[in-house]
Every structure is written in C-alpha cells, then in structure tokens.
Amino acid sequence: MKVLVLNGVNLNMFGKRDPAQYGTVTLEEINLRLAELGQELGVSVECYQTNIEGEMCQRIHQAFHDKVDAVLINAGAWTHYSYGIRDALAILTCPIVEVHMSNIHAREAFRHVSVFSEIVRGQICGFGAESYLLGLRAGVAAAKTAKK
C-alpha cells in the first residue's frame, strides 16, 4: 500500500514559523515520524512539499497515475481558496484525509472554510504533529476498507 503525504505553502517553515500556533517540530521530523508509523502499519509513505501551486497540482496528477492508495494533505493557506488544488484532488479515486496542525476552526474566520471539505474523507486538525499520524492511520484504514 502506498500513501502520499502532501504539504503545501509555507509548511517547510514548521519549527520556525509561529511556534505558538505550530510548535517547534520541523517538517523533516514529521516526515520521519510518518515513515516510522508507515513501517509499523506496513505501508510505504512518500512525503512531498512545495510552495508552488502548479507543482502541487502536478504531483496530485502523478498520484492518480501512480494509483496511490491514500493521500494526506495539509495544503496550508491553499486549503481556504485553491480551487485548482481542489479540482486536482477530485480526480483521485483513493481516500483523501485533510490534516492541519492547528485547530483551523478556532482561528481567524477565513481559516474556518476548507474548499476541500466536500471531496475529502475527513479532516483532522488541532493536534499538532499528531494530526499527521492520526491522518495516516485514518487514510490507511479507509484505503483498506475501500479495497474490500
């Protein structure tokens, strides 16, 4: 089973950007934790990050061609307005889990809306780096259910 983890704009700055909101864990540390959990779950985990919206769409298209089994996405600010990424995600036939380190529903009003909400299996937010691990578990479980 293959799981793709997508990280969007500014998320390469985890650990440096707004530690009160996101903590001090880096994206590299999150990716390492995901790889370790992936091994425990018996799945392959690939992590990808970009600050360029078109590159994110291209990577999602590649995920379709690669027939990945599940996708986790933290698109950062793109979550709230990128219909291009939303439409790319809608092409996928596998479960998609949206993750956020902070509780986007307890922050600024513009962050309360996810343009992905209608096409993702679910959203996990507010648990810091643990949101990713919970998301991986949820994505794997959803993919296994879909294969039955």
MDTraj code that builds the backbone (N, CA, C; nanometers):
import mdtraj as md
import numpy as np

residues = "MET LYS VAL LEU VAL LEU ASN GLY VAL ASN LEU ASN MET PHE GLY LYS ARG ASP PRO ALA GLN TYR GLY THR VAL THR LEU GLU GLU ILE ASN LEU ARG LEU ALA GLU LEU GLY GLN GLU LEU GLY VAL SER VAL GLU CYS TYR GLN THR ASN ILE GLU GLY GLU MET CYS GLN ARG ILE HIS GLN ALA PHE HIS ASP LYS VAL ASP ALA VAL LEU ILE ASN ALA GLY ALA TRP THR HIS TYR SER TYR GLY ILE ARG ASP ALA LEU ALA ILE LEU THR CYS PRO ILE VAL GLU VAL HIS MET SER ASN ILE HIS ALA ARG GLU ALA PHE ARG HIS VAL SER VAL PHE SER GLU ILE VAL ARG GLY GLN ILE CYS GLY PHE GLY ALA GLU SER TYR LEU LEU GLY LEU ARG ALA GLY VAL ALA ALA ALA LYS THR ALA LYS LYS".split()
xyz = np.array([
    [0.0846, -0.1185, 0.0000],
    [0.0000, 0.0000, 0.0000],
    [0.0887, 0.1242, 0.0000],
    [0.0513, 0.2212, -0.0843],
    [0.1269, 0.3463, -0.0977],
    [0.0420, 0.4638, -0.0492],
    [0.1004, 0.5444, 0.0387],
    [0.0334, 0.6643, 0.0890],
    [0.1200, 0.7845, 0.0532],
    [0.0580, 0.8854, -0.0032],
    [0.1264, 1.0095, -0.0379],
    [0.0839, 1.1181, 0.0601],
    [0.1827, 1.1861, 0.1187],
    [0.1573, 1.2969, 0.2106],
    [0.1986, 1.4254, 0.1403],
    [0.1035, 1.5150, 0.1215],
    [0.1265, 1.6417, 0.0512],
    [0.1263, 1.7570, 0.1504],
    [0.2286, 1.8405, 0.1418],
    [0.2400, 1.9590, 0.2259],
    [0.2540, 2.0815, 0.1373],
    [0.1731, 2.1813, 0.1669],
    [0.1682, 2.2990, 0.0819],
    [0.2497, 2.4164, 0.1301],
    [0.2035, 2.5291, 0.0886],
    [0.2731, 2.6563, 0.1006],
    [0.3112, 2.6890, 0.2457],
    [0.4377, 2.7254, 0.2641],
    [0.4974, 2.7689, 0.3899],
    [0.5184, 2.6582, 0.4934],
    [0.4768, 2.5359, 0.4642],
    [0.4874, 2.4315, 0.5651],
    [0.6309, 2.3821, 0.5825],
    [0.7166, 2.4143, 0.4879],
    [0.8592, 2.3868, 0.5054],
    [0.9181, 2.4711, 0.6181],
    [0.8430, 2.5663, 0.6676],
    [0.8889, 2.6547, 0.7749],
    [0.8407, 2.6108, 0.9133],
    [0.7760, 2.4932, 0.9221],
    [0.7402, 2.4412, 1.0542],
    [0.8651, 2.4385, 1.1406],
    [0.8501, 2.4719, 1.2666],
    [0.9627, 2.4779, 1.3584],
    [1.0202, 2.6180, 1.3708],
    [0.9952, 2.6999, 1.2693],
    [1.0432, 2.8378, 1.2689],
    [0.9267, 2.9364, 1.2691],
    [0.8206, 2.9024, 1.1990],
    [0.7062, 2.9914, 1.1797],
    [0.6060, 2.9758, 1.2934],
    [0.5774, 3.0817, 1.3613],
    [0.4720, 3.0907, 1.4625],
    [0.4683, 2.9692, 1.5561],
    [0.5742, 2.9516, 1.6370],
    [0.5793, 2.8357, 1.7261],
    [0.4623, 2.8274, 1.8246],
    [0.4018, 2.9407, 1.8587],
    [0.2868, 2.9374, 1.9491],
    [0.1704, 2.8608, 1.8853],
    [0.1590, 2.8690, 1.7538],
    [0.0499, 2.8027, 1.6813],
    [0.0888, 2.6617, 1.6359],
    [0.2129, 2.6455, 1.5914],
    [0.2542, 2.5205, 1.5266],
    [0.3578, 2.4414, 1.6046],
    [0.4083, 2.4936, 1.7147],
    [0.5104, 2.4236, 1.7911],
    [0.6477, 2.4378, 1.7266],
    [0.7404, 2.3573, 1.7726],
    [0.8777, 2.3669, 1.7245],
    [0.9198, 2.2479, 1.6396],
    [0.8308, 2.1542, 1.6181],
    [0.8630, 2.0382, 1.5346],
    [0.8787, 2.0831, 1.3897],
    [0.9770, 2.0259, 1.3216],
    [1.0011, 2.0618, 1.1812],
    [0.9280, 1.9651, 1.0889],
    [0.9132, 2.0037, 0.9647],
    [0.8511, 1.9159, 0.8662],
    [0.9342, 1.7887, 0.8491],
    [1.0649, 1.8011, 0.8555],
    [1.1512, 1.6833, 0.8437],
    [1.1235, 1.5848, 0.9577],
    [1.1011, 1.6359, 1.0780],
    [1.0695, 1.5491, 1.1916],
    [0.9338, 1.4822, 1.1732],
    [0.8381, 1.5567, 1.1219],
    [0.7062, 1.4990, 1.0945],
    [0.7194, 1.3883, 0.9901],
    [0.7947, 1.4144, 0.8840],
    [0.8126, 1.3142, 0.7791],
    [0.8775, 1.1874, 0.8345],
    [0.9734, 1.2025, 0.9240],
    [1.0387, 1.0873, 0.9862],
    [0.9393, 1.0069, 1.0696],
    [0.8570, 1.0767, 1.1466],
    [0.7540, 1.0081, 1.2276],
    [0.6549, 0.9335, 1.1379],
    [0.6183, 0.9953, 1.0256],
    [0.5268, 0.9295, 0.9319],
    [0.5895, 0.8045, 0.8730],
    [0.7169, 0.8120, 0.8376],
    [0.7865, 0.6949, 0.7824],
    [0.7912, 0.5825, 0.8848],
    [0.8196, 0.6164, 1.0099],
    [0.8241, 0.5155, 1.1162],
    [0.6876, 0.4506, 1.1362],
    [0.5822, 0.5325, 1.1410],
    [0.4475, 0.4778, 1.1563],
    [0.4087, 0.3956, 1.0337],
    [0.4479, 0.4422, 0.9164],
    [0.4211, 0.3668, 0.7944],
    [0.4807, 0.2274, 0.8020],
    [0.6027, 0.2164, 0.8521],
    [0.6657, 0.0841, 0.8677],
    [0.5846, -0.0027, 0.9629],
    [0.5409, 0.0553, 1.0740],
    [0.4585, -0.0197, 1.1704],
    [0.3299, -0.0700, 1.1062],
    [0.2712, 0.0138, 1.0207],
    [0.1441, -0.0207, 0.9568],
    [0.1637, -0.1049, 0.8303],
    [0.2875, -0.1201, 0.7869],
    [0.3162, -0.1984, 0.6672],
    [0.2831, -0.1273, 0.5374],
    [0.2973, 0.0050, 0.5376],
    [0.2689, 0.0833, 0.4170],
    [0.3892, 0.1691, 0.3801],
    [0.3977, 0.2022, 0.2540],
    [0.5008, 0.2928, 0.2033],
    [0.4474, 0.4359, 0.2120],
    [0.5261, 0.5251, 0.2693],
    [0.4856, 0.6649, 0.2843],
    [0.5832, 0.7529, 0.2071],
    [0.5300, 0.8325, 0.1157],
    [0.6101, 0.9313, 0.0436],
    [0.5616, 1.0697, 0.0835],
    [0.6545, 1.1573, 0.1194],
    [0.6197, 1.2939, 0.1589],
    [0.6685, 1.3920, 0.0530],
    [0.5849, 1.4910, 0.0250],
    [0.6152, 1.5905, -0.0780],
    [0.5722, 1.7267, -0.0261],
    [0.6566, 1.8282, -0.0476],
    [0.6221, 1.9649, -0.0093],
    [0.6607, 2.0590, -0.1216],
    [0.5743, 2.1565, -0.1466],
    [0.6047, 2.2614, -0.2435],
    [0.5368, 2.3910, -0.2013],
    [0.5973, 2.5017, -0.2430],
    [0.5375, 2.6343, -0.2248],
    [0.4769, 2.6855, -0.3545],
    [0.4726, 2.5992, -0.4564],
    [0.4243, 2.6393, -0.5888],
    [0.2975, 2.5605, -0.6214],
    [0.1874, 2.6313, -0.6354],
    [0.0565, 2.5689, -0.6514],
    [0.0497, 2.4750, -0.7718],
    [0.1046, 2.5158, -0.8847],
    [0.1022, 2.4311, -1.0038],
    [0.1791, 2.3018, -0.9830],
    [0.2895, 2.3080, -0.9091],
    [0.3657, 2.1864, -0.8790],
    [0.2835, 2.0917, -0.7922],
    [0.2052, 2.1466, -0.6996],
    [0.1190, 2.0634, -0.6168],
    [0.0162, 1.9919, -0.7040],
    [-0.0438, 2.0634, -0.7970],
    [-0.1414, 2.0010, -0.8872],
    [-0.0760, 1.8913, -0.9704],
    [0.0432, 1.9159, -1.0207],
    [0.1131, 1.8140, -1.0999],
    [0.1423, 1.6907, -1.0160],
    [0.1802, 1.7094, -0.8892],
    [0.2099, 1.5938, -0.8040],
    [0.0833, 1.5141, -0.7752],
    [-0.0296, 1.5827, -0.7608],
    [-0.1578, 1.5145, -0.7415],
    [-0.1933, 1.4348, -0.8670],
    [-0.1728, 1.4927, -0.9842],
    [-0.1978, 1.4198, -1.1094],
    [-0.1117, 1.2947, -1.1158],
    [0.0156, 1.3076, -1.0760],
    [0.1053, 1.1917, -1.0759],
    [0.0554, 1.0846, -0.9791],
    [-0.0002, 1.1255, -0.8663],
    [-0.0550, 1.0305, -0.7693],
    [-0.1681, 0.9498, -0.8317],
    [-0.2476, 1.0140, -0.9153],
    [-0.3546, 0.9429, -0.9864],
    [-0.2942, 0.8363, -1.0768],
    [-0.1933, 0.8746, -1.1550],
    [-0.1284, 0.7797, -1.2464],
    [-0.0564, 0.6680, -1.1712],
    [-0.0007, 0.7010, -1.0533],
    [0.0702, 0.6024, -0.9719],
    [-0.0249, 0.5106, -0.8952],
    [-0.1532, 0.5450, -0.8984],
    [-0.2559, 0.4675, -0.8268],
    [-0.2246, 0.4541, -0.6777],
    [-0.1926, 0.5674, -0.6139],
    [-0.1675, 0.5634, -0.4703],
    [-0.2950, 0.5188, -0.3989],
    [-0.2767, 0.4601, -0.2821],
    [-0.3901, 0.4037, -0.2085],
    [-0.4596, 0.5035, -0.1179],
    [-0.3869, 0.6079, -0.0759],
    [-0.4444, 0.7124, 0.0093],
    [-0.3570, 0.8370, -0.0001],
    [-0.4187, 0.9514, 0.0244],
    [-0.3481, 1.0795, 0.0243],
    [-0.3824, 1.1534, 0.1526],
    [-0.2789, 1.2053, 0.2178],
    [-0.2955, 1.3005, 0.3274],
    [-0.2532, 1.4348, 0.2715],
    [-0.3281, 1.5392, 0.3017],
    [-0.2894, 1.6709, 0.2538],
    [-0.3054, 1.7759, 0.3629],
    [-0.2000, 1.8527, 0.3809],
    [-0.2041, 1.9770, 0.4567],
    [-0.1601, 2.0820, 0.3555],
    [-0.2543, 2.1475, 0.2960],
    [-0.2247, 2.2436, 0.1898],
    [-0.1913, 2.3820, 0.2446],
    [-0.1889, 2.3967, 0.3776],
    [-0.1633, 2.5285, 0.4336],
    [-0.2732, 2.6245, 0.3905],
    [-0.2362, 2.7469, 0.3605],
    [-0.3339, 2.8501, 0.3236],
    [-0.4129, 2.8141, 0.1980],
    [-0.3579, 2.7319, 0.1102],
    [-0.4323, 2.6913, -0.0100],
    [-0.5629, 2.6206, 0.0244],
    [-0.5687, 2.5618, 0.1433],
    [-0.6896, 2.4931, 0.1897],
    [-0.8125, 2.5820, 0.1766],
    [-0.7932, 2.7109, 0.1960],
    [-0.9057, 2.8022, 0.2098],
    [-0.9485, 2.8689, 0.0797],
    [-0.8689, 2.8498, -0.0284],
    [-0.9073, 2.9199, -0.1511],
    [-0.8631, 2.8547, -0.2814],
    [-0.7865, 2.7470, -0.2796],
    [-0.7342, 2.6939, -0.4055],
    [-0.8297, 2.5941, -0.4703],
    [-0.9097, 2.6453, -0.5614],
    [-0.9987, 2.5568, -0.6366],
    [-0.9208, 2.4729, -0.7373],
    [-0.8032, 2.5195, -0.7771],
    [-0.7177, 2.4402, -0.8655],
    [-0.6715, 2.3130, -0.7968],
    [-0.6252, 2.3236, -0.6729],
    [-0.5841, 2.2047, -0.5980],
    [-0.7051, 2.1187, -0.5655],
    [-0.8152, 2.1804, -0.5310],
    [-0.9383, 2.1055, -0.5040],
    [-0.9780, 2.0222, -0.6249],
    [-0.9759, 2.0830, -0.7438],
    [-1.0146, 2.0101, -0.8645],
    [-0.9158, 1.8987, -0.8970],
    [-0.7877, 1.9213, -0.8699],
    [-0.6889, 1.8149, -0.8899],
    [-0.7166, 1.6994, -0.7938],
    [-0.7425, 1.7292, -0.6674],
    [-0.7735, 1.6250, -0.5701],
    [-0.8987, 1.5465, -0.6090],
    [-0.9958, 1.6142, -0.6686],
    [-1.1208, 1.5479, -0.7070],
    [-1.0995, 1.4410, -0.8137],
    [-0.9875, 1.4456, -0.8826],
    [-0.9552, 1.3445, -0.9834],
    [-0.9218, 1.2105, -0.9166],
    [-0.8686, 1.2170, -0.7958],
    [-0.8239, 1.0956, -0.7280],
    [-0.9411, 1.0044, -0.6933],
    [-0.9146, 0.8753, -0.6968],
    [-1.0174, 0.7772, -0.6628],
    [-0.9902, 0.7122, -0.5271],
    [-0.8824, 0.7511, -0.4623],
    [-0.8460, 0.6956, -0.3315],
    [-0.8959, 0.7876, -0.2196],
    [-0.8979, 0.7371, -0.0957],
    [-0.9354, 0.8240, 0.0172],
    [-0.8347, 0.9373, 0.0358],
    [-0.8872, 1.0543, 0.0675],
    [-0.8063, 1.1735, 0.0951],
    [-0.8401, 1.2194, 0.2363],
    [-0.7355, 1.2428, 0.3158],
    [-0.7542, 1.2921, 0.4516],
    [-0.6857, 1.4283, 0.4619],
    [-0.7608, 1.5281, 0.5037],
    [-0.7071, 1.6631, 0.5232],
    [-0.6560, 1.6758, 0.6665],
    [-0.5343, 1.7249, 0.6814],
    [-0.4767, 1.7407, 0.8150],
    [-0.4259, 1.8832, 0.8345],
    [-0.4325, 1.9285, 0.9598],
    [-0.3788, 2.0593, 0.9986],
    [-0.3239, 2.0474, 1.1395],
    [-0.2102, 2.1088, 1.1639],
    [-0.1521, 2.1054, 1.2982],
    [-0.2347, 2.1875, 1.3961],
    [-0.2812, 2.3035, 1.3529],
    [-0.3611, 2.3882, 1.4413],
    [-0.5093, 2.3586, 1.4205],
    [-0.5907, 2.4019, 1.5158],
    [-0.7355, 2.3884, 1.5013],
    [-0.7838, 2.5062, 1.4175],
    [-0.8006, 2.4819, 1.2877],
    [-0.8367, 2.5904, 1.1966],
    [-0.9730, 2.6510, 1.2293],
    [-1.0567, 2.5776, 1.3034],
    [-1.1903, 2.6276, 1.3379],
    [-1.1880, 2.7205, 1.4590],
    [-1.0741, 2.7288, 1.5259],
    [-1.0600, 2.8164, 1.6426],
    [-0.9717, 2.9363, 1.6109],
    [-0.9448, 2.9562, 1.4820],
    [-0.8556, 3.0650, 1.4413],
    [-0.9336, 3.1713, 1.3654],
    [-0.8656, 3.2479, 1.2817],
    [-0.9300, 3.3542, 1.2042],
    [-1.0433, 3.2961, 1.1190],
    [-1.1459, 3.3767, 1.0981],
    [-1.2660, 3.3297, 1.0280],
    [-1.2345, 3.2720, 0.8895],
    [-1.1402, 3.3314, 0.8165],
    [-1.1120, 3.2815, 0.6819],
    [-1.0571, 3.1390, 0.6849],
    [-0.9985, 3.0972, 0.7980],
    [-0.9431, 2.9615, 0.8091],
    [-1.0494, 2.8572, 0.8396],
    [-1.1693, 2.8987, 0.8717],
    [-1.2748, 2.8044, 0.9065],
    [-1.3265, 2.7286, 0.7849],
    [-1.3036, 2.7813, 0.6669],
    [-1.3550, 2.7215, 0.5439],
    [-1.2448, 2.6426, 0.4750],
    [-1.2777, 2.5189, 0.4379],
    [-1.1900, 2.4367, 0.3554],
    [-1.2606, 2.4109, 0.2239],
    [-1.1981, 2.4507, 0.1134],
    [-1.2587, 2.4240, -0.0171],
    [-1.2464, 2.2759, -0.0526],
    [-1.1728, 2.2003, 0.0274],
    [-1.1568, 2.0560, 0.0037],
    [-1.2621, 1.9721, 0.0759],
    [-1.3361, 2.0313, 0.1689],
    [-1.4203, 1.9534, 0.2604],
    [-1.5210, 1.8626, 0.1900],
    [-1.5699, 1.9020, 0.0747],
    [-1.6695, 1.8196, 0.0056],
    [-1.6097, 1.6966, -0.0618],
    [-1.4764, 1.6930, -0.0787],
    [-1.4169, 1.5815, -0.1522],
    [-1.3226, 1.4958, -0.0679],
    [-1.2939, 1.5367, 0.0553],
    [-1.2059, 1.4560, 0.1394],
    [-1.2891, 1.3611, 0.2250],
    [-1.2260, 1.2523, 0.2666],
    [-1.2932, 1.1561, 0.3546],
    [-1.3189, 1.2192, 0.4907],
    [-1.2223, 1.2982, 0.5383],
    [-1.2369, 1.3637, 0.6667],
    [-1.1235, 1.4607, 0.6921],
    [-1.1349, 1.5317, 0.8021],
    [-1.0363, 1.6330, 0.8392],
    [-0.9940, 1.6097, 0.9835],
    [-0.8628, 1.6160, 1.0059],
    [-0.8078, 1.6048, 1.1411],
    [-0.7267, 1.7316, 1.1658],
    [-0.7589, 1.8037, 1.2735],
    [-0.6879, 1.9286, 1.2997],
    [-0.6781, 1.9525, 1.4491],
    [-0.5761, 2.0295, 1.4849],
    [-0.5646, 2.0759, 1.6213],
    [-0.4775, 1.9929, 1.7133],
    [-0.4136, 1.8881, 1.6614],
    [-0.3336, 1.8002, 1.7462],
    [-0.1846, 1.8127, 1.7200],
    [-0.1430, 1.9234, 1.6610],
    [-0.0014, 1.9417, 1.6306],
    [0.0461, 1.8350, 1.5341],
    [0.1698, 1.7911, 1.5513],
    [0.2261, 1.6895, 1.4620],
    [0.1469, 1.5595, 1.4681],
    [0.0808, 1.5344, 1.5793],
    [-0.0006, 1.4127, 1.5944],
    [-0.1147, 1.4088, 1.4918],
    [-0.1578, 1.5256, 1.4434],
    [-0.2618, 1.5278, 1.3398],
    [-0.2194, 1.4452, 1.2188],
    [-0.0915, 1.4527, 1.1833],
    [-0.0418, 1.3761, 1.0694],
    [-0.0480, 1.2264, 1.0962],
    [-0.0093, 1.1856, 1.2170],
    [-0.0088, 1.0429, 1.2497],
    [-0.1516, 0.9882, 1.2559],
    [-0.2412, 1.0654, 1.3136],
    [-0.3826, 1.0270, 1.3135],
    [-0.4356, 1.0191, 1.1702],
    [-0.3938, 1.1149, 1.0880],
    [-0.4352, 1.1156, 0.9478],
    [-0.3847, 0.9945, 0.8726],
    [-0.2605, 0.9546, 0.8995],
    [-0.2059, 0.8364, 0.8332],
    [-0.2847, 0.7126, 0.8728],
    [-0.3137, 0.6988, 1.0000],
    [-0.3928, 0.5839, 1.0458],
    [-0.5314, 0.5837, 0.9789],
    [-0.5928, 0.6998, 0.9712],
    [-0.7258, 0.7101, 0.9098],
    [-0.7199, 0.6801, 0.7605],
    [-0.6187, 0.7310, 0.6931],
    [-0.6049, 0.7071, 0.5499],
    [-0.5822, 0.5603, 0.5183],
    [-0.4978, 0.4952, 0.5969],
    [-0.4714, 0.3522, 0.5767],
    [-0.5981, 0.2711, 0.6022],
    [-0.6680, 0.3009, 0.7095],
    [-0.7921, 0.2293, 0.7400],
    [-0.8955, 0.2483, 0.6293],
    [-0.9082, 0.3705, 0.5796],
    [-1.0039, 0.3979, 0.4722],
    [-0.9652, 0.3254, 0.3439],
    [-0.8354, 0.3210, 0.3141],
    [-0.7884, 0.2517, 0.1942],
    [-0.8138, 0.1023, 0.2040],
    [-0.7927, 0.0452, 0.3219],
    [-0.8182, -0.0986, 0.3407],
    [-0.9673, -0.1287, 0.3241],
    [-1.0514, -0.0424, 0.3780],
    [-1.1957, -0.0606, 0.3636],
    [-1.2371, -0.0506, 0.2174],
    [-1.1763, 0.0414, 0.1445],
    [-1.2106, 0.0628, 0.0032],
    [-1.1714, -0.0569, -0.0829],
    [-1.0678, -0.1297, -0.0418],
    [-1.0200, -0.2439, -0.1198],
    [-1.1046, -0.3686, -0.0996],
    [-1.1877, -0.3688, 0.0060],
    [-1.2699, -0.4879, 0.0352],
    [-1.3820, -0.5052, -0.0630],
])
top = md.Topology()
chain = top.add_chain()
for i, resn in enumerate(residues, 1):
    res = top.add_residue(resn, chain, resSeq=i)
    for name in ("N", "CA", "C"):
        top.add_atom(name, md.element.get_by_symbol(name[0]), res)
traj = md.Trajectory(xyz[None], top)
